[in-house]
Amino acid sequence: MGGAGLGRRAFVTLAARTLVGAGALALARPEAVRGREPDPIAFKGEETFERLLALARERAWSELPIGERIGAVGMALRRTPYVAATLELYDDREVCSINLQSLDCVTFFEGALAFARMLRRGGRTPEALLAEVSFTRYRGGQLTDYASRLHYLSDWFVDNDRKGVVRLITRELPGATRFSKRVSFMSTHPEAYRQLKANADLVRKISAVEAQISARELEYVPKAKVADVQPLLMTGDIVGITTAIGGLDCAHAGLCYRDAGSVPRFLHASTTRHAVVVDDDLATYLLRVSTHTGIMVARPLEVP
């Protein structure tokens, strides 16, 4: 996800390069791919899927609140290797896919969220997980083409707030201020994206989406204010890391996870540590990267 200023793949592509994607929509059942035969290469990681199901049964994850369920799944995915661009399967079409063997920062939190939602519905199959991912990954819950994927993280936040998946809580946090960056990275760097490189019409579609995103009034919490915000964050909150890099909204993402001492740690797929890890508290983590400017936060909502 390019962050909401960094297209979903820009989100991944740029990170890899610089550090070495209404009310009626709250229909709550993601039926987009349910019952449809999945693409043969759309699901990888069957052993991980079965391991997560076994842990869910053993530890009664389905009885936990949504944030705690997401945190439990995320912690169980620690040490999964970081690999970018696992969603880019074809030049000529978009396919909803999941790869639990290799995760980037977006597919990590997306997968943990989808698995937690699936458990509450009682789903226990790869098709059920694909249905959840499709609902959250695509605009309005509908996959049409590459441009329907929510490549920018702020766009993901807004669309999933409309669908009733999360509540964007940034503006409620102390120190929140207007986020005024324009997004353009994907349309100005089409050579970095497999499908955009192959299809000029998709570049025009992405450019139109970027204009809509840039026109929105959003908020972020500047890096210097994050320490004051941390006491209000909960396990399972989805955190977008805003960036100073031109054309991008967010350059990284992950989850808040409160450890045994209630310290709000950053649980994420790390490009520098090459795996899913539990990092420092969020404020300390942000200080380590000069281009990180602050955070946006979305709180997951329980499935109906």
C-alpha positions as CSV (number, residue, x, y, z in Angstrom):
1,M,0.0,0.0,0.0
2,G,1.5,3.1,-1.0
3,G,0.5,4.6,2.3
4,A,-2.1,7.2,1.7
5,G,0.4,9.2,0.0
6,L,2.5,6.4,-1.1
7,G,0.7,4.0,-3.3
8,R,0.3,0.5,-1.8
9,R,3.2,-0.7,-3.9
10,A,5.0,2.5,-3.7
11,F,4.6,2.0,0.0
12,V,6.5,-1.2,-0.4
13,T,8.7,-0.3,-3.4
14,L,9.9,3.0,-1.9
15,A,10.5,1.5,1.5
16,A,12.7,-1.2,0.0
17,R,14.6,1.4,-2.0
18,T,15.1,4.1,0.5
19,L,15.8,2.1,3.5
20,V,18.9,-0.2,2.2
21,G,-0.4,1.1,-1.5
22,A,-20.4,4.9,2.3
23,G,-22.7,4.2,5.3
24,A,-24.4,1.8,3.0
25,L,-21.0,0.1,2.6
26,A,-21.0,-0.9,6.2
27,L,-22.7,-4.1,4.9
28,A,-20.7,-6.1,6.8
29,R,-20.3,-9.4,5.1
30,P,-17.5,-9.4,2.5
31,E,-19.1,-11.6,-0.2
32,A,-16.8,-10.3,-3.0
33,V,-14.9,-13.6,-3.5
34,R,-16.9,-15.9,-1.3
35,G,-17.9,-19.0,-3.3
36,R,-15.6,-18.2,-6.2
37,E,-12.8,-20.6,-7.1
38,P,-9.6,-18.8,-6.2
39,D,-6.7,-18.3,-8.6
40,P,-4.3,-21.2,-8.3
41,I,-1.5,-19.0,-7.1
42,A,-3.6,-16.6,-5.1
43,F,-3.1,-18.3,-1.7
44,K,0.3,-19.2,-0.3
45,G,1.1,-20.3,3.2
46,E,-1.3,-23.2,4.0
47,E,0.9,-24.4,6.8
48,T,0.9,-21.0,8.4
49,F,-2.9,-20.8,8.0
50,E,-3.4,-24.1,9.7
51,R,-1.0,-23.2,12.5
52,L,-2.9,-20.0,13.1
53,L,-6.2,-21.9,13.2
54,A,-4.7,-24.3,15.7
55,L,-3.6,-21.5,18.0
56,A,-6.9,-19.8,17.6
57,R,-8.7,-22.9,18.9
58,E,-6.2,-23.6,21.6
59,R,-6.3,-20.0,23.0
60,A,-9.9,-19.1,22.2
61,W,-8.9,-16.1,20.1
62,S,-12.4,-15.8,18.7
63,E,-13.7,-14.8,22.1
64,L,-11.2,-11.9,22.4
65,P,-12.1,-8.3,21.5
66,I,-11.2,-7.4,17.9
67,G,-8.0,-5.5,18.8
68,E,-6.8,-8.3,21.0
69,R,-7.5,-10.8,18.3
70,I,-5.5,-8.8,15.8
71,G,-2.6,-8.5,18.2
72,A,-2.7,-12.2,18.9
73,V,-2.5,-13.0,15.2
74,G,0.2,-10.4,14.6
75,M,2.3,-11.8,17.4
76,A,1.9,-15.3,16.0
77,L,3.3,-14.0,12.7
78,R,6.6,-12.8,14.2
79,R,9.7,-13.9,12.4
80,T,7.8,-14.2,9.1
81,P,10.2,-12.9,6.4
82,Y,9.8,-9.5,5.0
83,V,9.3,-9.6,1.2
84,A,8.0,-6.8,-1.0
85,A,5.6,-6.9,-3.9
86,T,4.1,-10.3,-3.2
87,L,0.7,-9.1,-4.6
88,E,2.1,-8.3,-8.1
89,L,1.2,-11.6,-9.8
90,Y,0.3,-10.4,-13.3
91,D,0.9,-7.6,-15.8
92,D,-2.6,-7.7,-17.3
93,R,-5.0,-8.3,-14.4
94,E,-5.6,-7.8,-10.7
95,V,-6.1,-10.9,-8.6
96,C,-6.8,-10.9,-4.8
97,S,-4.1,-12.9,-3.2
98,I,-2.6,-13.8,0.2
99,N,0.9,-14.9,1.0
100,L,1.4,-15.9,4.6
101,Q,4.9,-17.1,3.9
102,S,6.2,-13.6,3.1
103,L,4.8,-10.3,4.3
104,D,5.4,-6.6,3.8
105,C,4.2,-3.9,6.2
106,V,0.8,-3.6,4.6
107,T,0.1,-7.3,3.9
108,F,1.1,-8.0,7.6
109,F,-1.5,-5.7,9.2
110,E,-4.0,-6.5,6.5
111,G,-3.6,-10.3,7.0
112,A,-3.8,-10.0,10.8
113,L,-7.0,-7.9,10.5
114,A,-8.6,-10.2,8.0
115,F,-7.8,-13.4,10.0
116,A,-9.3,-11.8,13.2
117,R,-12.4,-10.8,11.3
118,M,-12.7,-14.3,9.8
119,L,-12.5,-15.9,13.2
120,R,-15.5,-14.0,14.6
121,R,-17.6,-15.0,11.6
122,G,-16.7,-18.6,12.1
123,G,-14.7,-18.9,8.9
124,R,-12.0,-21.5,8.7
125,T,-11.0,-21.7,5.0
126,P,-8.5,-19.9,2.7
127,E,-11.6,-18.8,0.7
128,A,-13.1,-17.1,3.8
129,L,-9.8,-15.3,4.4
130,L,-9.6,-14.2,0.8
131,A,-13.1,-12.8,1.1
132,E,-12.1,-10.7,4.1
133,V,-8.9,-9.4,2.4
134,S,-10.8,-8.6,-0.8
135,F,-13.4,-6.6,1.2
136,T,-10.7,-4.4,2.9
137,R,-8.1,-4.2,0.1
138,Y,-10.4,-2.8,-2.7
139,R,-12.4,0.4,-2.9
140,G,-15.9,-0.2,-1.8
141,G,-15.1,-3.9,-1.2
142,Q,-15.1,-4.5,-5.0
143,L,-12.2,-5.7,-7.1
144,T,-12.4,-4.4,-10.7
145,D,-8.8,-3.7,-11.7
146,Y,-5.5,-2.6,-10.4
147,A,-6.8,0.9,-9.8
148,S,-9.5,-0.4,-7.4
149,R,-6.9,-1.5,-5.0
150,L,-6.4,0.9,-2.1
151,H,-2.8,1.6,-2.8
152,Y,-2.3,4.7,-0.6
153,L,-2.7,4.1,3.2
154,S,-4.8,7.2,3.9
155,D,-7.2,6.0,1.1
156,W,-7.3,2.6,2.8
157,F,-8.2,4.3,6.1
158,V,-10.9,6.4,4.6
159,D,-12.5,3.6,2.6
160,N,-12.4,1.1,5.4
161,D,-13.9,3.7,7.8
162,R,-16.8,4.0,5.3
163,K,-17.2,0.3,5.2
164,G,-17.3,0.0,9.0
165,V,-14.1,-2.0,9.2
166,V,-12.2,0.6,11.2
167,R,-12.7,4.1,12.7
168,L,-10.2,6.7,11.8
169,I,-9.4,8.2,15.2
170,T,-6.4,10.5,14.4
171,R,-8.4,13.7,14.7
172,E,-9.4,12.7,18.3
173,L,-5.8,12.4,19.5
174,P,-4.0,15.3,21.3
175,G,-1.7,17.3,19.0
176,A,-3.4,16.2,15.8
177,T,-3.1,18.7,13.0
178,R,-4.0,19.0,9.4
179,F,-2.3,16.7,6.9
180,S,-1.9,18.6,3.7
181,K,0.5,16.6,1.6
182,R,-0.5,15.7,-2.0
183,V,0.0,12.2,-3.3
184,S,1.4,11.5,-6.7
185,F,4.1,8.9,-6.4
186,M,2.5,6.1,-8.3
187,S,1.5,8.2,-11.4
188,T,4.9,9.9,-11.5
189,H,6.8,6.7,-11.1
190,P,4.9,4.2,-13.2
191,E,8.0,2.3,-14.1
192,A,8.2,1.1,-10.4
193,Y,4.8,-0.7,-10.8
194,R,4.4,-3.8,-12.9
195,Q,0.9,-3.2,-14.0
196,L,1.3,0.6,-14.5
197,K,4.4,0.0,-16.6
198,A,2.3,-2.3,-18.9
199,N,-0.9,-0.2,-19.1
200,A,-0.9,3.6,-19.6
201,D,-4.7,3.7,-19.0
202,L,-4.2,2.5,-15.5
203,V,-1.7,5.4,-14.9
204,R,-4.5,7.8,-15.8
205,K,-6.9,6.1,-13.4
206,I,-4.4,6.2,-10.6
207,S,-3.7,9.9,-11.3
208,A,-7.4,10.6,-10.9
209,V,-7.5,8.6,-7.6
210,E,-4.5,10.6,-6.4
211,A,-6.3,13.9,-7.1
212,Q,-9.3,12.7,-5.0
213,I,-7.0,11.6,-2.1
214,S,-5.1,14.9,-2.2
215,A,-8.4,16.9,-2.0
216,R,-9.4,15.3,1.3
217,E,-9.1,17.0,4.7
218,L,-7.2,14.6,6.9
219,E,-5.1,14.8,10.1
220,Y,-1.9,13.4,11.5
221,V,-0.1,13.5,14.8
222,P,3.4,15.1,14.3
223,K,6.3,13.0,15.6
224,A,7.1,15.3,18.5
225,K,3.5,14.7,19.9
226,V,3.4,10.9,19.6
227,A,4.7,10.3,23.1
228,D,1.7,12.2,24.4
229,V,-0.7,10.1,22.3
230,Q,0.7,6.7,23.3
231,P,-1.3,6.3,26.5
232,L,-4.5,6.4,24.3
233,L,-3.4,3.7,21.8
234,M,-4.7,0.1,22.1
235,T,-3.5,-3.3,20.9
236,G,-4.7,-3.8,17.3
237,D,-4.7,-0.1,16.4
238,I,-3.4,0.3,12.8
239,V,-0.7,2.9,12.6
240,G,0.4,4.6,9.4
241,I,3.7,6.3,9.5
242,T,3.6,9.6,7.6
243,T,6.6,10.7,5.6
244,A,8.5,13.7,4.4
245,I,9.2,12.0,1.1
246,G,7.6,13.8,-1.8
247,G,4.4,12.4,-3.3
248,L,3.7,10.0,-0.4
249,D,1.4,10.1,2.6
250,C,2.8,7.2,4.5
251,A,5.9,5.2,4.0
252,H,5.4,2.4,6.6
253,A,2.6,0.8,8.7
254,G,2.1,-1.6,11.5
255,L,0.1,-2.3,14.6
256,C,0.2,-1.1,18.2
257,Y,0.8,-3.9,20.6
258,R,0.7,-3.4,24.4
259,D,3.2,-5.8,26.0
260,A,2.9,-7.4,29.5
261,G,4.0,-4.1,31.0
262,S,1.4,-2.2,28.9
263,V,4.1,-0.5,26.9
264,P,2.6,0.4,23.4
265,R,5.2,-1.4,21.1
266,F,5.3,-1.2,17.3
267,L,4.5,-4.6,15.8
268,H,5.4,-4.5,12.1
269,A,7.1,-6.2,9.1
270,S,10.5,-4.4,9.2
271,T,12.4,-3.7,6.1
272,T,15.7,-3.3,8.0
273,R,15.3,-6.4,10.2
274,H,13.8,-8.4,7.3
275,A,11.0,-9.9,9.3
276,V,7.9,-9.3,11.4
277,V,9.1,-8.0,14.8
278,V,8.0,-6.3,18.0
279,D,9.9,-3.0,18.1
280,D,10.4,-0.1,20.5
281,D,7.5,2.0,21.7
282,L,6.1,4.0,18.8
283,A,7.6,7.4,19.8
284,T,11.1,5.9,20.1
285,Y,10.7,4.0,16.8
286,L,9.7,7.2,14.9
287,L,12.8,9.1,16.1
288,R,15.1,6.6,14.5
289,V,14.1,7.5,10.9
290,S,14.5,11.2,9.9
291,T,11.9,11.0,7.1
292,H,9.2,9.8,9.4
293,T,7.0,12.8,10.3
294,G,4.2,11.4,12.5
295,I,1.3,9.0,12.5
296,M,-2.3,8.3,11.4
297,V,-4.3,5.8,13.4
298,A,-7.3,3.6,12.6
299,R,-9.0,1.6,15.3
300,P,-10.6,-1.7,14.1
301,L,-14.3,-2.3,14.7
302,E,-15.9,-5.6,15.6
303,V,-17.6,-7.4,12.8
304,P,-21.4,-7.3,13.0
